[in-house]
């Protein structure tokens, strides 16, 4: 099981958090998604964490959300 953290922008409320979480949970192989709006962080656990481009393409359909790599 792999785990990866991302920075996320565009989360304005808990509704936003819920939309993003549901979308990521529907990706094949994803077992857990944790989102912190206060820290603008997303942690994804999966057999193989999808590439950031795949995740951002998914977010494009939901609203003004964008993932970036954490340092």
N, C-alpha and C positions, 0 to 999 in steps of 0.2 A: 504494500500500500504506500503510495506517494502522497506527500503533503506539500502544498505551495501557497505562499502568501502573495497577495497583490494589493496595490493601492487602488482605490476606486474614487472617482469623482462623480458628482451629480446626485448623491443621495441626500434628499432634503427632508425626508420623513420616514416613519416606520412603514408606510405603504410602499415607498420606493425599495426599502430593504426587503420586504416580502416579495415584491415582483422579481427582483434580481435573484433571490434565494430559490424561489420556485423554478425559475428558468434554468439555473445551474443544476438543480437537483434532477432535472429531466434529461441531462446529458448522460449518455451511456457510460457506465463505469464509475460515475461520481457517487461516493457513499456518504459524504458529509460536506455541508457548506456552513461556515460560520461567518457572520458579517457584523462588524462593529462600525456603526455610523459615527460614533464619537471619535474613532481613530481613523476613519476612512480606509478600513482594511477588510479584505475578503480572504478567508482561508478555505482552500478546496482540498479535500481528501478524495483520492480516486486510485483505481488500479494504475492508470496512466493519466496524469493531469493534462487536460487539453492545452494546446498552445494558446498563448494570449490572443493571437489573431482570431482564432475560432471563437473564443469567449467574447471578444469585442464585437465580432460579427453578430453574435446572438444578442448582445446588449443593444446594438444599433436598432433592432426592431422594437425595443421596449421604451426607449426614451433617450435622454441626454446623459447616459452613463458611460464611463470610460475606465478601463483597467490600465494600469501601468505596472512595470516591474518595481518591486521594492528594493531598496538598497541593502 
